[in-house]
């Protein structure tokens, strides 16, 4: 028998028992106040997040993938984080993958019963040809989603590193992972609606994992996204501005070097800072595994 009564995410928030009697401003104020708990909750699990960032970086360096899996809001948050990585960091879409119970159509409309299938979690990972270099991160606010448990079990059979993000301590899915990230922001403003504080906390954690991992594999110089994809006019201009910011060069030089580097911001920056040719910059970046900072340090 499924018992949700002991889950913090299902508890009633005593601060909002009169939610339906509040003014719009009062609703906004109480929600804003409660969201502060999400920030505090994430702060308490930073060491676990840091460990997962390290594991994800290692997976990516070894040719593996970061694979998020979840259902409902949790699955959508994983998909959102995954799809934002290619344009931001210039990576192929298969490097960070989001799986949602019920498939991509479930992003728009819930697929009844999908999250309750342990078998489906395993099948979805099998379809990705999961291997031991990948890391699987299960996401479930409740911490009990069968779909996620099925995926985690299979991932461990394969020999993958596994992690989870849940919003209840000592979660059920945590029993099937190598490490548990469990920020607990407390009962929701709207009882049981984990798209609220729990979703906010989960999104914060995923932001840290993906951004930290991309820093780890050299997709960032200082705090600049040097592998940004230039898919529209705004992003072309952003690429030029990144080069200018990183090198203090003129706009003319930025345009010239970006063209010479075949659109690679990272390569253009390296060429300018090391005052070298394109081929020499490529060689330096290969030696430094794509890290501009390391390439510069080697040439001091």
C-alpha positions in Angstrom: 0.0 0.0 0.0 1.4 3.4 -1.1 1.7 5.7 1.9 2.6 9.3 1.2 1.8 10.7 4.7 5.3 10.6 5.9 6.8 12.5 3.0 7.7 16.2 3.7 6.7 17.0 0.1 3.1 15.9 0.9 2.8 17.6 4.2 0.5 20.6 4.8 2.2 24.0 5.1 0.9 25.7 8.3 1.9 29.1 6.9 -0.6 28.9 4.0 -3.7 27.2 5.4 -5.6 30.3 4.4 -4.2 30.5 0.9 -7.6 30.9 -0.7 -8.4 33.9 1.5 -5.2 35.8 0.6 -4.9 38.8 -1.7 -2.7 38.5 -4.8 0.1 40.4 -3.0 -0.2 38.2 0.1 0.1 35.1 -2.1 3.1 36.5 -3.9 4.7 37.4 -0.6 4.2 34.1 1.1 5.5 32.2 -1.9 8.5 34.4 -2.1 9.2 33.8 1.6 8.8 30.0 1.2 11.1 30.0 -1.8 13.9 31.1 0.6 13.7 27.6 2.1 14.7 26.1 -1.3 17.9 28.1 -1.3 18.7 27.1 2.2 18.0 23.5 1.5 20.3 23.4 -1.5 23.1 25.0 0.6 22.9 22.1 3.0 23.8 19.6 0.2 26.6 21.4 -1.6 29.2 18.7 -0.7 27.1 16.0 -2.4 26.5 18.3 -5.4 30.3 18.9 -5.7 30.9 15.1 -5.7 28.4 14.6 -8.5 30.0 17.4 -10.5 33.3 15.6 -10.2 31.7 12.3 -11.3 30.0 13.9 -14.3 33.2 15.6 -15.4 35.0 12.3 -15.3 32.2 10.6 -17.3 32.3 13.3 -20.0 36.1 13.1 -20.2 35.9 9.4 -20.7 33.4 9.7 -23.5 30.4 9.0 -21.3 27.1 10.9 -20.9 25.1 12.6 -18.2 21.6 11.0 -18.2 18.8 12.6 -16.2 15.7 10.6 -15.7 12.4 11.4 -13.9 8.7 11.7 -14.2 6.3 14.7 -14.3 7.9 18.0 -13.2 11.1 16.2 -12.3 11.4 14.7 -15.7 10.7 18.0 -17.4 13.4 19.7 -15.3 15.9 17.1 -16.4 14.9 17.6 -20.1 15.1 21.4 -19.7 18.6 21.2 -18.3 19.7 18.8 -21.0 18.4 20.7 -24.0 19.9 23.9 -22.9 23.5 22.5 -22.8 24.2 22.2 -26.6 23.5 25.9 -27.4 25.2 27.1 -24.2 28.3 24.9 -24.3 28.6 23.8 -27.9 28.2 20.1 -27.1 26.4 17.4 -29.2 22.8 16.8 -27.9 23.7 13.2 -27.0 26.2 14.3 -24.3 23.6 15.4 -21.8 20.3 13.4 -22.1 17.0 13.9 -20.4 14.6 11.0 -20.1 11.0 11.5 -19.0 8.6 8.7 -18.1 6.2 8.3 -21.1 8.6 9.7 -23.6 9.0 13.2 -25.1 5.3 13.6 -25.5 5.0 13.5 -21.7 6.8 16.9 -21.6 3.6 18.5 -22.8 0.9 16.1 -21.4 1.3 13.5 -18.7 1.2 9.9 -19.8 -0.9 8.0 -17.4 0.8 5.2 -15.4 4.2 5.8 -17.0 5.9 6.9 -13.8 4.7 3.7 -12.0 6.6 1.4 -14.4 9.9 0.0 -13.1 10.3 -1.8 -16.4 10.0 1.3 -18.5 12.9 3.0 -16.7 15.2 0.1 -17.6 13.9 -0.1 -21.2 14.5 3.6 -21.8 18.1 3.3 -20.6 18.6 0.2 -22.7 17.4 2.1 -25.8 20.2 4.6 -25.2 22.8 1.7 -25.2 23.8 2.7 -21.6 27.5 1.9 -20.8 29.7 2.0 -17.8 31.2 5.5 -18.7 27.8 7.1 -18.4 26.4 8.6 -15.2 22.6 8.3 -14.4 21.0 10.9 -12.3 17.5 10.1 -11.0 15.2 13.0 -10.2 12.1 12.6 -8.1 10.7 15.2 -5.6 9.0 12.5 -3.7 12.0 10.2 -3.9 10.0 7.1 -4.6 9.2 7.1 -8.4 9.2 3.5 -9.7 10.3 4.6 -13.2 13.5 6.2 -11.7 14.1 3.1 -9.4 14.0 0.8 -12.5 16.5 3.0 -14.3 18.9 3.2 -11.3 18.8 -0.5 -10.8 19.7 -1.2 -14.4 22.4 1.5 -14.4 24.1 -0.1 -11.4 24.0 -3.5 -13.1 25.8 -2.0 -16.1 28.4 -0.4 -13.7 27.5 3.2 -14.1 27.9 5.8 -11.4 24.4 6.8 -10.1 23.1 9.8 -8.2 19.7 11.1 -7.3 18.0 14.4 -6.6 15.0 14.1 -4.2 13.3 16.5 -1.8 12.7 14.1 1.1 15.5 12.7 3.4 16.3 9.0 3.3 14.4 8.7 0.0 13.5 5.3 -1.5 15.4 6.1 -4.7 18.5 7.0 -2.6 18.8 3.3 -1.7 19.5 2.5 -5.4 22.2 5.2 -6.0 25.8 5.8 -5.1 25.1 9.2 -3.7 21.9 11.0 -2.7 21.3 14.8 -3.1 18.3 15.5 -0.9 17.5 19.2 -0.3 14.4 19.5 1.8 12.6 22.8 1.3 9.6 21.8 3.4 5.9 21.5 2.7 4.6 23.3 -0.4 2.5 26.5 -0.4 -0.1 24.4 -2.3 -0.1 21.1 -0.5 1.7 18.4 -2.5 2.4 20.6 -5.5 6.1 19.8 -6.0 6.4 21.9 -9.1 6.8 24.8 -6.6 9.6 24.8 -3.9 10.7 21.2 -4.7 11.0 22.0 -8.4 12.9 25.2 -7.6 15.4 23.3 -5.5 15.8 20.6 -8.1 16.4 23.1 -10.9 19.1 24.8 -8.8 20.8 21.5 -8.2 20.7 20.6 -11.9 22.0 24.0 -12.9 25.0 23.4 -10.6 25.7 19.9 -12.0 25.6 20.8 -15.7 27.4 24.1 -15.4 30.1 22.7 -13.0 30.6 19.7 -15.4 31.0 21.9 -18.4 33.5 24.1 -16.5 35.3 20.8 -15.7 35.7 19.8 -19.4 36.9 23.2 -20.5 33.8 24.8 -21.9 34.3 27.9 -19.9 37.1 30.5 -19.7 36.9 32.7 -16.6 33.1 33.0 -16.5 32.6 33.2 -20.3 30.9 30.5 -22.4 33.6 30.0 -25.0 32.0 27.2 -27.0 28.6 29.0 -27.4 26.9 28.0 -30.7 26.1 30.9 -33.0 22.7 29.9 -34.4 21.3 33.4 -34.8 22.4 37.1 -35.1 22.2 37.7 -31.4 24.5 34.8 -30.7 27.0 35.8 -33.3 27.2 39.2 -31.7 27.5 37.5 -28.3 30.4 35.4 -29.6 32.2 38.6 -30.7 31.6 40.3 -27.4 33.0 37.2 -25.5 36.2 37.5 -27.5 36.5 41.2 -26.9 35.8 40.7 -23.1 38.4 37.8 -22.9 41.2 39.5 -24.9 40.4 43.3 -24.7 40.8 43.4 -28.5 38.8 45.6 -30.9 35.6 44.5 -32.6 37.4 44.3 -35.9 40.0 41.9 -34.5 37.3 39.9 -32.9 35.4 39.5 -36.2 38.6 38.7 -38.1 39.8 36.0 -35.7 36.4 34.5 -35.3 36.2 34.1 -39.0 39.7 32.7 -39.2 38.8 30.3 -36.4 35.8 29.0 -38.4 33.4 30.3 -35.8 35.2 28.9 -32.8 35.2 31.4 -30.0 37.6 29.4 -27.9 40.1 29.1 -30.8 39.9 32.8 -31.6 40.6 33.7 -28.0 43.5 31.4 -27.8 45.0 32.7 -31.0 44.8 36.3 -29.8 46.0 35.7 -26.2 48.9 33.5 -27.3 49.5 35.6 -30.5 49.8 32.4 -32.5 48.4 30.8 -35.7 45.2 28.8 -35.9 47.1 25.5 -36.1 49.3 26.4 -33.1 46.2 27.4 -31.1 44.6 24.0 -31.9 47.7 22.2 -30.8 47.8 24.2 -27.5 44.2 23.5 -26.8 44.6 19.8 -27.5 47.4 19.6 -25.0 45.4 21.4 -22.4 42.3 19.2 -23.1 40.3 22.2 -24.3 41.0 24.5 -21.3 42.1 28.0 -22.4 43.5 28.8 -18.9 45.7 25.7 -18.9 46.9 26.5 -22.4 47.9 30.0 -21.2 49.7 28.7 -18.1 51.8 26.3 -20.1 53.1 29.2 -22.2 54.1 31.4 -19.4 
